Amino acid sequence: AVVSTQSTWEAVVSTQSTWEAVVSTQSTWEAVVSTQSTWEERLEGARRTLGCSSGNYGTGVQFECRSQVWTHLEGECRDTQVYYQDFEQNSDGWGGSNRGNRCRGWIYGGQCACGGGCQMHSAPEIGTVPSGYCPRVAMRIVAQDSWDNEHAWVNVNGSRCWERHWSHPGCTSDDITCSVSNGQMSGRTTVDIRIGNGLNEGGCNESIGVDNVRIELVPC
């Protein structure tokens, strides 16, 4: 009844504050579309469930689903966040150092784990990237102890995307974002992340770590 007079999906949800408000009789988005196999079928199933009129649900339509955002990507419904690692439970897929509860909480690398000569690395599998979209990599770089104008760097798929010098950072961090071009993803389904440094002492004197690594698909 709420949405029966609306002609488009955007009109259906324009007066609602959350997706849950739109589908208040359903417990989850999955419950609404559990029997549908394609994006168009899912939208049509939701349309029938909500009793709304047909409309144009073109590429880029987004709607909130609890804590996630789902986007129409080439005829399928995919979570725009394709990878996340906060090292709270494990360090699966990472190499070059180890996980620990150090400066800034649970991180990978850090004090007495990643100093001079250490390079942390991972290559998360994200699948085929849809046409018109590119990965965006975000992470928190953590620096600790007695850096002397020494530098840290991040390479993504072989290209330098961030670099910074620190002097005596104590315990500090820098939240960074790296964009990945279509060309950098050509023929591959992984994102190669490498984090290095120019430190010249052991990790108990000066160290680097990483936390909250996130990869999302964004229009490009």
C-alpha positions in Angstrom: 0.0 0.0 0.0 2.8 2.4 0.8 4.5 2.0 -2.6 1.6 0.9 -4.8 1.4 4.3 -6.6 5.1 4.7 -7.3 6.4 4.2 -10.8 10.2 3.8 -10.3 12.4 2.1 -7.7 13.8 5.4 -6.7 10.3 6.7 -6.1 9.5 3.6 -4.0 12.3 4.3 -1.6 12.5 8.1 -1.7 10.2 8.5 1.4 11.8 5.8 3.4 14.8 6.3 5.7 16.1 2.8 5.4 15.8 -0.3 3.2 14.3 -2.1 6.2 11.5 0.5 6.3 10.7 -0.3 2.7 10.6 -4.1 3.3 9.4 -4.0 6.9 7.7 -7.4 6.6 11.0 -9.0 5.5 13.9 -9.8 7.9 16.6 -9.4 5.3 17.2 -8.5 1.6 18.0 -12.2 1.0 14.5 -13.1 2.3 13.0 -10.8 -0.3 15.0 -12.2 -3.2 16.0 -15.7 -2.1 14.3 -17.4 -5.0 15.6 -15.1 -7.7 18.7 -15.9 -9.8 19.4 -12.6 -11.7 19.4 -8.9 -10.8 16.4 -8.2 -13.0 14.5 -11.2 -11.4 15.5 -9.9 -8.0 14.2 -6.5 -8.7 11.0 -7.9 -10.2 10.6 -10.1 -7.2 11.1 -7.2 -4.8 8.6 -5.2 -7.0 6.0 -7.9 -6.6 6.7 -8.2 -2.9 6.3 -4.5 -2.3 3.4 -4.1 -4.7 5.0 -1.3 -6.7 4.8 -0.5 -10.3 7.4 -1.4 -12.9 10.3 1.0 -13.5 13.8 1.5 -14.9 16.3 0.0 -12.5 19.5 0.9 -14.4 23.1 0.3 -13.7 24.3 2.1 -10.6 21.1 1.7 -8.5 22.1 1.2 -4.9 20.1 0.5 -1.8 21.1 0.0 1.8 20.8 -3.5 3.2 21.6 -3.5 6.8 25.4 -2.8 7.0 26.1 -3.4 3.3 25.6 -1.5 0.1 24.6 -3.6 -3.0 25.0 -2.2 -6.5 23.8 -3.3 -9.9 27.0 -4.4 -11.7 26.4 -5.9 -15.2 23.2 -7.7 -14.4 24.1 -9.1 -11.0 23.8 -8.0 -7.4 27.3 -7.7 -5.8 28.6 -6.3 -2.6 30.7 -3.3 -3.6 33.1 -4.2 -0.8 35.0 -7.2 -2.2 37.7 -7.6 0.5 38.2 -6.6 4.1 40.8 -7.6 6.7 41.1 -6.0 10.1 43.4 -8.7 11.6 41.2 -9.0 14.6 40.8 -12.8 14.1 43.6 -13.8 11.7 46.1 -12.7 9.1 44.9 -15.1 6.3 46.5 -14.3 3.0 49.3 -12.0 4.3 53.0 -12.6 4.4 56.3 -11.0 5.3 55.5 -10.4 9.0 53.0 -11.5 11.7 49.8 -10.4 13.4 49.8 -9.0 16.9 48.1 -6.7 19.4 50.4 -3.8 19.2 50.3 -0.1 18.7 46.7 0.8 17.5 45.4 -2.6 18.5 45.4 -5.8 16.4 47.5 -5.1 13.3 49.8 -6.9 10.9 53.4 -6.1 11.4 54.3 -3.4 13.9 56.6 -3.3 16.9 59.2 -6.1 17.0 57.5 -7.6 13.9 58.3 -5.4 10.9 61.4 -3.1 10.9 64.2 -2.6 8.4 64.1 -5.0 5.5 60.6 -6.1 6.2 58.1 -6.1 3.3 54.4 -7.1 4.0 52.4 -8.4 1.1 49.1 -9.9 0.1 47.2 -10.6 -3.2 43.5 -10.8 -2.4 41.3 -12.5 -4.9 38.4 -10.3 -5.9 37.1 -12.0 -9.1 36.6 -10.4 -12.5 36.0 -6.7 -12.2 32.9 -5.6 -14.2 33.2 -3.2 -17.1 33.2 0.4 -15.9 34.4 -0.3 -12.4 37.8 -0.3 -10.8 39.1 -1.5 -7.4 39.8 1.1 -4.8 42.2 0.0 -2.0 42.1 1.6 1.5 44.2 0.8 4.5 45.7 2.2 7.7 49.5 2.4 7.8 50.9 2.4 11.4 54.3 3.8 12.3 55.9 3.4 15.7 59.0 4.5 17.6 62.3 6.2 16.4 62.0 6.8 12.7 64.6 9.4 11.5 63.0 11.0 8.5 62.7 7.5 7.0 60.1 6.5 4.6 57.3 4.0 4.1 55.7 3.1 0.8 52.8 1.1 -0.7 52.7 -0.5 -4.1 49.5 -1.8 -5.7 49.7 -4.1 -8.7 53.3 -2.9 -9.2 52.7 0.8 -9.1 53.7 3.1 -6.2 50.5 4.7 -4.9 51.6 6.2 -1.6 54.9 7.2 0.2 55.6 9.2 3.3 58.5 10.1 5.6 58.2 10.1 9.4 60.5 11.4 12.2 59.9 10.0 15.7 56.2 9.2 15.1 55.8 7.5 18.5 52.6 5.7 17.7 50.8 7.2 14.8 48.9 6.2 11.7 47.9 7.4 8.2 44.7 6.3 6.5 45.4 6.0 2.8 43.5 5.2 -0.4 44.9 3.8 -3.7 43.0 3.8 -6.9 43.6 0.9 -9.4 43.1 1.6 -13.1 41.5 -0.7 -15.7 44.9 -1.3 -17.2 46.3 -2.4 -13.9 43.6 -5.1 -13.6 43.9 -6.3 -17.2 43.9 -10.1 -17.3 44.0 -10.5 -13.5 41.5 -11.2 -10.7 43.8 -10.3 -7.7 45.0 -7.1 -6.3 48.7 -7.3 -5.3 49.5 -5.1 -2.2 53.1 -4.6 -1.0 54.1 -2.4 1.9 57.8 -1.6 2.4 60.0 0.8 4.2 63.5 2.5 4.3 64.1 1.7 7.9 67.6 0.7 9.0 67.0 -0.7 12.4 65.2 -3.7 13.8 61.4 -3.8 14.5 61.8 -3.3 18.2 63.4 0.1 17.6 61.3 1.3 14.7 58.5 -0.4 12.9 55.6 -0.3 10.4 52.3 -2.1 10.4 49.0 -2.2 8.5 45.4 -2.5 9.5 41.8 -2.2 8.1 42.6 -3.2 4.5 39.6 -2.7 2.4 39.0 -3.2 -1.4 35.8 -1.7 -3.0 34.6 -1.5 -6.6 33.9 2.0 -7.7 32.9 3.6 -11.1 36.0 4.6 -13.1 
